[in-house]
Amino acid sequence: MKRILCSRRMKACDRREIETRTPSEILMEKAAAAVYDVLKSDFDLSRVLFVCGGGNNGGDGLIAAKLCAFDGNEAHILFCGSEDACTAETSRRLAEAKKAGLRFVSAIDEEYTTIVDAMFGIGLSREIDGENAEIINSVNLSRAKVLSVDIPSGICADNGEILGCAVKADETVAIQAYKRGHFLGDGVENCGKIVCVDIGISCSGAENFDGEGDVVPYVMVNKDIQLLSKRKKDSNKGTYGRTVIIGGAPGMCGAVYLSALAAYRSGAGLVEIFTSNENRIPLQTLIPEAVVTTTDWDEPDTKKLEETLERAKVVCVGPGMSMGKGALKILSTVYKMVRTSLIVDADALNLTAKYNLEYPINIPTVITPHPLELSRLSGKPIEELKADLWQAAKSYADEKRVVCVAKDHHTVTAYKTNVFVNASGTPALAKGGSGDVLCGVIAGLRCSGLSMLGAASLGVYIHGLAGEKAEEKYGMSAPLAHEVANLVGEVLREAGR
């Protein structure tokens, strides 16, 4: 896991590291090496321009430019700071770059394959204008791919506000910790893919540094998938438990199919679908591995439902459920009779809001609302919720004593003092059925032994990674939800799980 820090907390961590363990020049070299590693991995180095300012962010860029040139690549530098007002470390790195014979240019008047934006770091608080604004405009108009160091220049690191103008990056290298501005405000679209690199700065205790009382969230990273235990050699389907998916009104069997498929792909030992009579044949055709139990959806057999609930390790209610009286009766029965972990999704959330239902007491519960559903549940306007989704999710989770997965561009998972902001995903997930898949992923991870908070936060992250794989395979617009569900298995396989 990685922290998301405000600029003041990050600077405090940086200062503590320099005072107690690592000289500033070593940290700058580590940061530059990490930037260059990402550059080599993800960008075309045929012709690279490093746009560097006079702060330490510019120093990172100057060292990375030297590394790039020494590797035999054509690397140019556009220095846009004042040589008389540089930080001491950046002034030294500027002299080194000149002595090494790197080529300096005064404008972006040539074609570059890649531009590295190292103009401003996380301390920027003023609006950008004049010559610097012209440079940013030239970067954005170029045909080069853009890599920003720490945060795109022009984005406020604390709230994501665009300070006059800002670089539009294809990728951003976050140094040591994610910054609040990577996930908040209008600048979110400017960051592109965010890669957080570790250069050895300890962020332990960062929440105790002065940060004006803001929430200090975490971000899941690839190694966190190791929280999911490997399957035991002597295990069987009972070891990993039964997930019960409740939903699928007539004509809506796709939703429960997607949840069931994702639950299986995420590790559930057995999946049972409780659904309407009309769905039996299509579901048994689509996913023969699942147990299918059916009822009349308008006049549901609650005794059969209760028997189904007794078999469950995890219950997921809501996908394709509809808003009818039968669905309300089913949900009310679930809330009354469930005795195990519960995931509430889709129409189950809408029914909860419409009829002011209460979640079960003392039952570990995850809810997965999108902004409109959270608005209905909380009674707050969508605009207010999205303005501070971190706090909105935490407040609702605290009030209802549930794990709240507030779905959005950067989904937020909140429970008690824990807040996770998701950094994986892609617009390719903006398709019908994606939420059903997420619901199933969380259920499968819970069956595999994770806590409800762990299953929810890691489930969101894995779902996003599967979406990224779907985009790589099918493109931005083409992926279907069942393809994403199947690629969950690829994500887990690559993690050795």
Long-range contacts (C-beta under 8 A, 24 or more apart in sequence): 1-218, 1-219, 1-220, 1-221, 1-224, 1-420, 2-177, 2-178, 2-196, 2-218, 2-219, 2-221, 3-177, 3-178, 3-203, 3-206, 3-216, 3-217, 3-218, 3-219, 4-177, 4-178, 4-179, 4-180, 4-182, 4-183, 4-216, 4-217, 4-218, 4-219, 4-421, 5-177, 5-178, 5-179, 5-180, 5-203, 5-206, 5-211, 5-216, 6-157, 6-158, 6-179, 6-180, 6-211, 6-212, 6-214, 7-122, 7-123, 7-157, 7-158, 7-179, 8-209, 8-210, 8-211, 8-212, 9-206, 9-207, 9-209, 9-210, 9-211, 9-216, 10-122, 10-157, 10-176, 10-177, 10-179, 10-203, 10-206, 11-122, 11-123, 12-206, 12-209, 12-210, 13-176, 13-177, 13-201, 13-202, 13-203, 13-206, 13-209, 14-176, 14-201, 16-202, 17-200, 17-201, 17-202, 21-202, 22-200, 22-201, 24-56, 24-89, 25-89, 25-92, 27-199, 27-200, 27-201, 28-56, 28-59, 28-60, 28-63, 28-89, 28-93, 29-63, 30-199, 30-200, 31-60, 31-149, 31-175, 31-197, 31-199, 32-59, 32-60, 32-61, 32-62, 32-63, 32-64, 32-67, 33-63, 33-64, 33-67, 34-173, 34-175, 34-197, 34-198, 34-199, 35-60, 35-61, 35-64, 35-116, 35-118, 35-147, 35-149, 35-173, 35-197, 36-64, 36-67, 36-68, 37-197, 38-147, 38-171, 38-173, 38-195, 38-197, 39-64, 39-68, 39-114, 39-116, 39-147, 40-71, 42-147, 42-171, 43-113, 43-114, 43-145, 43-147, 43-171, 44-113, 44-114, 44-145, 45-71, 45-73, 45-113, 45-114, 46-73, 46-74, 46-113, 47-73, 47-74, 47-76, 47-110, 47-111, 47-112, 47-113, 47-114, 48-73, 48-74, 48-75, 48-76, 48-112, 48-113, 48-114, 48-115, 48-116, 49-75, 49-76, 49-77, 49-78, 49-105, 49-108, 49-110, 49-112, 49-114, 49-115, 49-116, 49-144, 50-75, 50-76, 50-77, 50-78, 50-115, 50-116, 50-118, 51-77, 51-78, 51-80, 51-108, 51-115, 51-116, 51-117, 51-118, 51-119, 51-135, 51-139, 52-77, 52-78, 52-79, 52-80, 52-81, 52-90, 52-94, 52-118, 52-119, 53-79, 53-80, 53-81, 53-118, 53-119, 53-120, 53-121, 53-153, 54-81, 54-82, 54-83, 54-85, 54-86, 54-87, 54-90, 55-81, 55-86, 55-87, 55-90, 55-120, 55-121, 55-123, 56-87, 56-89, 56-90, 56-121, 57-118, 57-119, 57-120, 57-121, 57-122, 57-149, 57-150, 58-86, 58-90, 58-118, 58-119, 59-87, 59-89, 59-90, 59-93, 59-94, 60-118, 60-149, 60-150, 60-175, 61-116, 61-118, 61-149, 62-90, 62-93, 62-94, 62-96, 62-97, 62-118, 63-93, 64-116, 64-118, 64-149, 65-97, 65-102, 65-116, 66-96, 66-97, 66-100, 66-102, 69-100, 69-102, 70-100, 75-102, 75-103, 76-102, 76-103, 76-104, 76-105, 76-110, 76-112, 77-102, 77-103, 77-104, 77-105, 78-104, 78-105, 78-106, 78-107, 78-108, 78-135, 79-104, 80-119, 80-131, 80-132, 80-135, 107-138, 108-135, 108-138, 108-139, 108-142, 111-142, 111-143, 111-144, 112-142, 112-144, 113-144, 113-145, 114-144, 114-145, 114-146, 114-147, 115-139, 115-142, 115-144, 115-145, 115-146, 115-147, 116-146, 116-147, 116-148, 116-149, 117-146, 117-147, 117-148, 117-149, 117-152, 117-153, 117-167, 117-169, 118-148, 118-149, 119-153, 119-167, 120-153, 120-154, 121-149, 121-150, 121-151, 121-157, 122-150, 122-151, 122-157, 122-179, 122-181, 123-157, 124-153, 124-154, 124-155, 124-156, 124-157, 124-163, 125-156, 125-163, 126-163, 127-163, 127-164, 128-153, 128-154, 128-163, 128-164, 128-165, 128-166, 129-164, 133-164, 133-165, 136-165, 136-166, 136-167, 137-165, 139-167, 139-168, 140-167, 140-168, 145-170, 145-171, 146-170, 146-171, 146-192, 147-171, 147-172, 147-173, 148-172, 148-173, 148-191, 148-192, 149-173, 149-175, 150-174, 150-175, 150-179, 151-179, 151-181, 151-182, 151-191, 152-187, 152-190, 152-191, 154-187, 154-190, 155-181, 155-185, 155-187, 155-190, 155-191, 156-181, 156-185, 156-187, 157-181, 159-184, 159-185, 160-184, 160-185, 160-186, 160-187, 160-188, 161-185, 161-186, 161-187, 162-186, 162-187, 162-190, 166-190, 168-192, 171-195, 173-197, 175-199, 176-200, 176-201, 176-203, 177-201, 177-203, 177-206, 178-219, 178-421, 178-423, 180-214, 182-423, 183-410, 183-421, 183-423, 188-409, 188-410, 194-423, 196-221, 196-423, 215-390, 215-391, 215-394, 215-419, 216-419, 217-390, 217-412, 217-419, 217-420, 217-421, 218-418, 218-419, 218-420, 218-421, 218-457, 219-420, 219-421, 219-422, 219-423, 220-420, 220-422, 220-423, 220-424, 220-457, 220-458, 220-460, 220-461, 221-423, 222-495, 224-458, 224-461, 225-458, 225-461, 225-462, 225-491, 225-492, 225-495, 225-497, 226-495, 226-496, 226-497, 227-450, 227-454, 227-458, 228-267, 228-445, 228-448, 228-449, 228-450, 228-458, 228-492, 228-495, 228-497, 229-448, 229-449, 230-496, 230-497, 231-267, 236-269, 237-269, 237-270, 238-269, 238-270, 239-269, 240-267, 240-268, 240-269, 240-270, 240-447, 240-448, 240-449, 241-268, 241-269, 241-270, 241-312, 241-313, 241-314, 241-447, 242-268, 242-269, 242-270, 242-271, 242-272, 242-311, 242-312, 242-313, 242-314, 242-447, 243-268, 243-270, 243-271, 243-272, 243-312, 243-313, 243-314, 243-315, 243-316, 243-440, 243-443, 243-444, 243-447, 244-271, 244-272, 244-273, 244-274, 244-308, 244-309, 244-311, 244-312, 244-314, 244-315, 244-316, 245-271, 245-272, 245-273, 245-274, 245-275, 245-316, 245-319, 245-440, 245-443, 246-274, 246-275, 246-305, 246-308, 246-315, 246-316, 246-317, 246-318, 246-321, 246-330, 246-334, 247-274, 247-275, 247-316, 247-317, 247-318, 247-319, 247-320, 247-321, 247-346, 247-347, 247-348, 248-273, 248-275, 248-276, 248-279, 248-283, 248-319, 248-320, 248-321, 249-276, 249-297, 249-320, 249-321, 249-322, 249-324, 249-327, 250-276, 250-278, 250-279, 250-297, 251-278, 252-279, 252-319, 252-320, 252-321, 252-322, 253-278, 253-279, 253-282, 253-283, 253-286, 253-320, 254-320, 254-433, 254-436, 255-319, 255-320, 255-321, 255-346, 255-433, 255-436, 256-283, 256-319, 256-320, 256-436, 257-282, 257-283, 257-286, 257-287, 257-482, 258-319, 258-433, 258-436, 258-437, 258-440, 258-481, 258-482, 258-485, 259-316, 259-319, 259-345, 259-436, 259-437, 259-439, 259-440, 259-443, 260-287, 260-290, 260-440, 261-287, 261-437, 261-440, 261-482, 261-485, 261-486, 262-436, 262-437, 262-438, 262-439, 262-440, 262-441, 262-443, 262-444, 262-485, 262-488, 263-316, 263-440, 263-441, 263-443, 263-444, 263-447, 264-289, 264-290, 264-440, 264-444, 265-440, 265-441, 265-444, 265-485, 265-486, 265-488, 265-489, 265-492, 266-440, 266-441, 266-442, 266-443, 266-444, 266-445, 266-447, 266-448, 266-459, 266-462, 266-488, 266-492, 267-444, 267-445, 267-447, 267-448, 267-492, 267-497, 268-314, 268-443, 268-444, 268-447, 268-448, 269-447, 272-308, 272-311, 272-312, 274-305, 274-308, 296-326, 297-322, 297-324, 297-326, 297-327, 298-324, 298-325, 298-326, 299-326, 300-326, 300-329, 300-330, 300-333, 302-329, 302-330, 302-333, 305-330, 305-333, 305-334, 305-337, 306-333, 306-337, 309-334, 309-337, 309-338, 309-339, 309-340, 310-339, 312-338, 312-340, 313-340, 313-341, 313-446, 313-447, 314-340, 314-341, 314-342, 314-343, 314-443, 314-446, 314-447, 315-340, 315-341, 315-342, 315-343, 316-342, 316-343, 316-345, 316-439, 316-440, 316-442, 316-443, 317-342, 317-343, 317-344, 317-345, 317-348, 318-344, 318-345, 318-346, 318-347, 318-348, 318-349, 318-439, 319-345, 319-346, 319-435, 319-436, 319-439, 320-346, 320-347, 320-436, 321-346, 321-347, 321-348, 321-351, 322-347, 323-347, 323-350, 323-351, 323-354, 327-351, 328-355, 331-357, 332-357, 335-359, 335-360, 336-360, 338-363, 339-363, 341-365, 341-366, 341-446, 341-452, 342-366, 343-367, 343-368, 343-439, 343-442, 343-443, 343-446, 344-368, 344-402, 345-435, 345-436, 345-439, 346-373, 346-435, 346-436, 346-439, 349-373, 349-376, 349-377, 350-376, 352-377, 353-377, 359-400, 359-401, 359-402, 364-403, 364-451, 364-452, 365-401, 365-402, 365-403, 365-452, 366-402, 366-403, 366-405, 366-442, 366-452, 366-455, 366-456, 367-400, 367-402, 367-403, 367-404, 367-405, 368-405, 368-407, 368-435, 368-438, 368-439, 368-442, 369-404, 369-405, 369-406, 369-407, 370-407, 370-408, 370-435, 371-406, 371-407, 371-408, 374-404, 374-406, 390-414, 390-419, 390-421, 393-419, 394-419, 403-452, 403-453, 403-456, 405-438, 405-442, 405-456, 405-460, 407-435, 407-438, 411-460, 411-464, 413-453, 413-456, 413-457, 413-460, 415-452, 415-453, 415-456, 418-453, 418-457, 420-457, 420-460, 422-457, 422-460, 422-461, 422-464, 423-461, 423-464, 424-460, 424-461, 424-462, 424-463, 424-464, 424-465, 424-467, 424-468, 425-463, 425-464, 425-467, 425-468, 426-464, 426-467, 426-468, 426-470, 426-471, 426-476, 427-476, 428-467, 428-468, 428-470, 428-471, 428-474, 428-475, 428-476, 428-477, 428-478, 428-479, 429-463, 429-464, 429-467, 429-470, 429-479, 429-484, 431-479, 431-480, 431-481, 432-481, 433-480, 433-481, 433-482, 434-463, 434-467, 434-481, 434-484, 436-481, 437-463, 437-466, 437-481, 437-482, 437-484, 437-485, 437-488, 438-463, 440-485, 441-485, 441-488, 462-488, 462-491, 462-492, 463-488, 465-491, 466-490, 466-491
